[in-house]
Amino acid sequence: MTAIVTAPMARCAKATRCPRDRTRERRSLNTLPDYLAPGLRVLSIGLNPSLPSVAAGYYFANPRNRFWPALNASQLVVQPLQPGAAAIECLFAQYRIGFTDLVKRATRGSAQLRAADYRQGARRLQTVLERHQPAVAWFHGKVAFKQFLRYTGHSQDAVQWGWQPLRVGVTQIFVTPNSSPANAVFSLRQLTDWYDALAERLALAPQLPAR
């Protein structure tokens, strides 16, 4: 069972910490809560929560993960965000960026995930996308996207970075390299360029205050 945040909690200026009740629930579930709501511009989809992220209480919490540096250097945000639960609340409330994972079971690494995890996770994610209909499903890494394709009956051939031909209802799909420290093949600059490509295609940055 996964906790779900179903509506924005606060704007950036007021988001200071993860609410206490949600922290207790997260720890009891040994995972991260989903941030879901109708009308999201983007739903960020990781492979599965890392143990450091669950312990810290927010997505991409490993200090060696490059998500936050790439995000802060990109056009997806108008000012840098300090990594933490408050930043997740800010992205959700002000930028309309939600968060979930393909698999909600936290592990030390992807090698600990099994076919049953992917099968269950892909079906759950399909339901999430159909129910909430975000404008874009943003997969972090080809592994997450290919496993989603595999267990929802779609071809895994010719998956490229960026925009995908497949849609789930009205939801477009965008795939970027995984920001995990285990994926050092891609530089921070390359990650930022992909995040900029997402922002530009969404015309997200022009609708926000000037940098």
Buried (B, 14 or more C-beta within 10 A) or exposed (E): EBBEBEEBBBEBEEBEEBEEEBBEBBEEBEBBBBBBBEEBBBBBBBBBBBBBBBEBBBBBBBEEBBBBBBBBBBBBBBEEBEBBBBBBBBBBBBBBBBBBBBBBBBBEEBEEBEEEBBBBBBEBBBEBBEEBBBBBBBBBBBBBBBBBBBBBEBEEEEBEBEBBEBEBEEBBBBBBBBBBEBBEEBEEEBBBBBBBBBBBEBEBBEEBEEE
